[in-house]
Amino acid sequence: MLSNLTFCFVPCVPEVPVDEWYAVKVRYDDDDRWAISDGSTTYYSGTGRWCDHLGFGVYPGDDMNLIDKAIMDGITTDVGDITVDVSGNVIITLDASLSLTLSQASLYVGDMNMTDLGATGGCPDYEATPWAFKDNLASNTVTFVKGVDF
């Protein structure tokens, strides 16, 4: 006999697949150093190069950090932030307290298909389409404007 028992049914909500991801690679301090995004999923080429550590975030939605090239040696040094504003623009900012200056910035927005990333048997060419690329920067911040830059 059951008494004083309440059942509550919650409809099952299927997980929505992610249509777009984004990733960033920057060069700073006169191209002497580089950093990459640290997103929730990682690109893996199997080459042992920088792109094996390239992190992707859900676009728009996930904010990420910029991790210095020392990640290649197992050291994770946060040197900046990557944010997406309400208009879908991607803003990359180096930590002002570190006195760093951007030289170049590359942004990829799309799916995780390696061919679509511009990769041909290794790391993507982040200075070529489908990556949005900005050069000759002299600031600690850069904005990629949705609908203009990508």
Steps between C-alpha positions, in 0.01 A plus 500: 500500500632843400397813677622858511729438205539759226649441159641784297584448138745732327510495122830386355681780320740370237846652493529755222803439278752782476494656154789741542823506693769764519872506566773766517873519445694822561859615468624770734809692605620557140408144397748353749228320696164339427194388691194292419146463633439247776136403420286214620612261225841461338607465140732203454718455195740243644794710381629603843480862387310804632164394360489191721431745785262734313179529700156562350202664666134493400417808289341715619495417865829379641756753617857367498850584619815548294769253602865583429713276276656354815208252484730304268715438808202415720479849654167680478550875528189712451596816308157631401130454441272428205138610527198508270273802543122506453542587128721197441824700470811326634724713723855389577675681784849441637541547874592869546700425815745296289576794261456286188427627148315305230673464161257264323168336578317216328142387559323189376121463522340187356469128555769260621561339160879505454472576129275797574760627750750531216710207623674284244673219685601711799425828667265751337643794308368764736598785266277376215130446433289375677681678785442874545847658532614841623861615474711801602314545827652720769258471788411263779151446356337421164140446396377276219165642390233246401383558143808708417809300601338158500 
